[in-house]
């Protein structure tokens, strides 16, 4: 069988890649394990040397790699280039900080000496999605490799070209041969990889359903998992908010990557006193965004990644309208080749509608009215997800209290849209997953936290 890469802007077939056989999968994992056995003995200084080289390669090839990403999954090329640059940043970050993050920590006890050491686990399986084909991989790979682990990547089938390009970058940076390998295989091949005894742990970014399936398999083998899953991020707009700022931040977050982001603003929860003005501003700003050729550097909204994903999103919009929501912008599938969907706004959204209860993975905003601040916080937390959230108010002290103590999510922002940053831990609660990526916490997810006690 073959994995097929299709340009979502045109439905043109780009490439076909042969899937690995069971024997090839086994041999790849074994080779990664053998590379790990030597790599774990290297110093963080040696590891950092290669990680900095990877960063330089990414920056040197950012336009080429960005165009590859845009062709495979439709992201506007200027966003793709920015994504490559962010990958270089995370490589530099862990090259600079891994030594201190992994240093043994002495603990005072009645022993002569006692300390905590951090040792690599082995080969880690990364099951990664198509929406940020480079960033999702590097935000795992940079800390995992700097911690001394090996890695195998099972990427989304429609971005196999990106997966192989990532492997090539790491190889060119001088990391040991086979330490990081791509395994081209469909989703049905994930179980076989997890069950391999040389795979020590699994990290997955993807849907909640995929996370549950992977966690079940890994759990049966007592293998650790880190899961970054879906989200339906609430953005709470209080009565004293700077409405123009709030509308701009909400629209920007909602439309980044054509709305195909777990941490995109999805539910705009606005107190009734300013609902009409806020809705007008959102409509004005989203109406100005027009889909365009993703390879054009002036384009800000490309196609969705696949036609079936576009159709699923449209079905959610239709079902929400049938349940009583009002569509004031977009909401119709354009008559053209490709996985296109227009910026769409739904108002009068209430509980029981897909736009309220489910994740809308595309350029669709749901505006939900709240009676007051307490009601807005209640609605924000009325979800099975808990990845990101934001609150807008000119009283930043009060807003920070809401972000800290009121909103139930892994990442809460004030007067800004939610984003990942190498310096800050990233992850969710509830059906948005568990574990953390990035910062100190990310590099310590896939290590043995070992107690050493000397009497």
Secondary structure, 3 states (H helix, E strand, C coil): CEEEEEECCCCEEEEEEECCCHHHHHHHHHHHHHHHHHHCCCCHHHHHHHHHHHHHHHHHCHHHHHHHHHHHHCCCHHHHHHHHHHHHHHHHHHHHHHHHHCCCEECCCCCCEEEEEEEECCEEEEECCCCCCCHHHHHHHHHHHHCCCEEEEECCHHHHHHHHHHHHHHHHCCCCCCCEEECCCCHHHHHHHHHCCCEEEEEEECCHHHHHHHHHHHHHCCCEEEEECCCCEEEEECCCCCHHHHHHHHHHHHHHHHHCCCCCEEEEEEEHHHHHHHHHHHHHHHHCCCCCCCCCCCCCCCCCCCHHHHHHHHHHHHHHHHCCCEEEECCCCCCCCCCCCCCEEEECCCCCCHHHHCCCCCCEEEEEEECCHHHHHHHHCCCCCCCEEEEECCCHHHHHHHHHHHCCCCEEEECCCCCCCCCCCECCCHHHEECCECHHHHHCCCEEEEEEEEC
